[in-house]
Amino acid sequence: MRTYYGLPLFIWTCVFHTVDAIPLQEKSNSHLPSKRRVSLTKDDGKLLHRTKRGWMWNQFFLLEEYTGTDTQYVGKLHTDQDKGDGNLKYILTGDGAGSLFVIDENTGDIHAAKKLDREEKSLYILRAKAIDRKTGRQVEPESEFIIKIHDINDNEPKFTKDLYIANVPEMSGVGTPVIQVTATDADDANYGNSAKVVYSILQGQPYFSVDPESGIIKTALPDMSRENREQYQVVIQAKDMGGQMGGLSGTTTVNITLTDVNNNPPRFPQSTYQFNSPESVPLGTHLGRIKANDPDMGENAEMEYSIAEGDGADMFDVITDKDTQEGIIIVKQNLDFEKKMLYTLRVDARNTHPDPRFLHLGPFKDTAVVKISVDDTDEPPVFSKPSYLIEVDEDIKEGSIIGQVTAYDPDVMNNLIKYSVDRHTDMDRIFSIHSENGSIFTLKPLDRESSPWHNITVTAIELNNPKQISDIPVFIRILDINDHAPEFATYYETYVCENAKPGQLIQTISVMDKDDPPRGHKFFFEPVPDFPLNPNFTIVDNKDNTAGIMTRKDGYSRNKMSTYLLPILIFDNDYPIQSSTGTLTIRVCACDDQGNMQSCNAEALVLAAGLSTGALVAILLCVILLLILVVLFAALKRQRKKEPLIISKDDVRDNIVTYNDEGGGEEDTQAFDIGTLRNPEAREDSKLRRDVMPETVFQIRRTVPLWENIDVQDFIHRRLKENDSDPSAPPYDSLATYAYEGNDSIAESLSSLESLTTDFNQDYDYLSDWGPRFKKLADMYGGDDSDHD
């Protein structure tokens, strides 16, 4: 107890087990007494005042997780105004007041009513006040104080994950980091070692280790191989209290996988492989597969196969199957049992993605020997060439040999070969072939202008085995022979002006020729020998396969000659020389001063002279008078009665007695002469009808003899035109027969009974391809071995 100026002051401390107390207001001065206002009097008579605190307590501390049977005593509140007579009342408010913390209102003792957890709340702030029970007034101002919860080691370390997944490359060195694990402790890290965690490995040694402070897991053994063991399970422990005895701990599991690296070369499981192949296999055929084993994974196990050496390196090839990593042996060249029966190859398998870090372990490849045996098979005939080209002149005679194809049996038996032409490629049967020697000859004339190329197919068949068949294309080119004469390239409509001057060009002509000489066309133009000197026009050869027509005199007259015919002799320079005569029709026309054609009709001369108005009126009146006369003449004709020339009742024929009656009937043989139609050699005389008097006597017109015309259609059209325009024909409908057989047929008889049928022209092999319905015909007519024997 201390006294200031003779006044007593009570000071109390809170007995808090063995925990030190620190004042809230002044932590550095933990034992300063509270102050109170006191009045003092000095010798000079003045009144002195001093302030003094009335509350008496320190900061309180409380251990968490109290397990005692009684309530835990926290501390005591007291003021110097308390005389101990029970006149004061203590009241507590703030965090947990009344629920967690209770106070004795008479004594000020504070107790904890429940067990506290620092991890839930480590600090409580409360307020205390003292009230006079009688007056209800506060004897001390309200003040705050703190109850701090002291930590105990009641929480074990916990990892952030229950299971960790980690990878590390195989063959890694010692100390290679794998993964870092982390554990946390909920205890107070600032109070003791409750939250100090230390890591250790419980499972996974001697392959891995863990750093005790950082929790980093590292490799502990060198050159761990994935091929030996891929998965590892490591158990890590985290312990608080710095790992000392009595500390709490927690564990976690880490699954570590060794990832693959390319540290293993491929290896063949056997050193030699054997395959067989028929000699007739097509190119690209797969003969077999080989595979090298690589314990690595993914792209580290990818490999590529190649032929290193061997006598079959040119005949075979090897490709890599990317899906199965197998090497496929394929045929690269055509095999021939007769040439070579066994091939030996050396095949390499190497990794495509080697790791430079492991090249010191050796070459990442392996080699195996592949032996391939060729089996003999019956092969079809083989032609000496892949195709044939034959050139032949178009004027070659029928039956001439134009070329030859040869084929042989590649087998040891060397069977005989039979040749034939595939008629599907020669539908017109222009060519044929000797079945024994393969000589190709013609059956029909050739014409380059109609077909310059012929593409046929020749078939070779083994006699002993007809199933062995080979085909070969034969290209036949028809060479040109100068057998066509040149002719006008087009029809020319040529005119000459009446006012033309001598030496004026009126037309340029060009010609065409169906032939195709190798040196190109060269044409010449000359007058025909019968008219070497034409007085009207001149033919000028331009030396460029064209000719110009020039005028030769001064002026032309349409009245004297409206059309000129100019024959022109055209010939080429090829051998043999071919020539033709083309006739150019030249009309005389009226032209303007610039030479432009205006009119080419002779009737236009009248209009060109020009007529006066009076002359035109006179011409019009004359035309009107002529029309009136025609009308009168027609009216008089209607009044005249037509009388038949034969009025005898004994005439058995149906005579025409009226103008618009029908024809004379079947017995009327005088209306036309049918015999003339049937005999073109007879004279064609027009005869007048005898039963009806003609209205007007016309000049009997003679028709042009037609015995030289062999075109039946043209003949009938001419007859029809003559009957339509003949004024002496009957004025009623009549049947006209145009029966015309002609002289002879240049085709002669078409009867198949008189045709000469020889094996030379017939080939019935195609009947075998028409199916079972034509089998009987094929047996009857298809027995011949050749198109021509």
NORNOR-V809391 format. One record per run of one state. SS is the DSSP state (H for helix, E for strand, L for the rest). FROM is the first residue (numbers start at 1). TO is the last residue. If there is no record, write none. Layout:
SS/FROM/TO  SS/FROM/TO
This chain:
L/1/1  E/2/4  L/5/6  E/7/9  L/10/35  E/36/36  L/37/37  E/38/41  L/42/46  E/47/50  L/51/51  E/52/52  L/53/54  E/55/56  L/57/59  E/60/63  L/64/71  E/72/76  L/77/77  E/78/79  L/80/87  E/88/94  L/95/96  E/97/97  L/98/100  E/101/103  L/104/108  E/109/112  L/113/122  E/123/132  L/133/137  E/138/138  L/139/142  E/143/150  L/151/157  E/158/159  L/160/162  E/163/169  L/170/176  E/177/180  L/181/182  E/183/184  L/185/197  E/198/203  L/204/207  E/208/210  L/211/215  E/216/219  L/220/230  E/231/239  L/240/240  H/241/243  L/244/248  E/249/259  L/260/266  E/267/268  L/269/271  E/272/278  L/279/285  E/286/290  L/291/291  E/292/293  L/294/297  H/298/301  L/302/302  E/303/310  L/311/315  E/316/321  L/322/325  E/326/331  L/332/341  E/342/351  L/352/355  H/356/361  L/362/364  E/365/375  L/376/381  E/382/383  L/384/387  E/388/393  L/394/400  E/401/404  L/405/406  E/407/408  L/409/416  E/417/421  L/422/422  H/423/425  L/426/430  E/431/434  L/435/438  E/439/442  L/443/452  E/453/462  L/463/468  E/469/479  L/480/486  E/487/488  L/489/493  E/494/497  L/498/504  E/505/512  L/513/522  E/523/527  L/528/528  H/529/531  L/532/536  E/537/541  L/542/545  E/546/551  L/552/562  E/563/572  L/573/578  E/579/591  L/592/596  E/597/599  L/600/603  H/604/609  L/610/612  H/613/639  L/640/673  H/674/678  L/679/711  H/712/725  L/726/764  H/765/770  L/771/771  H/772/781  L/782/787  E/788/788  L/789/789
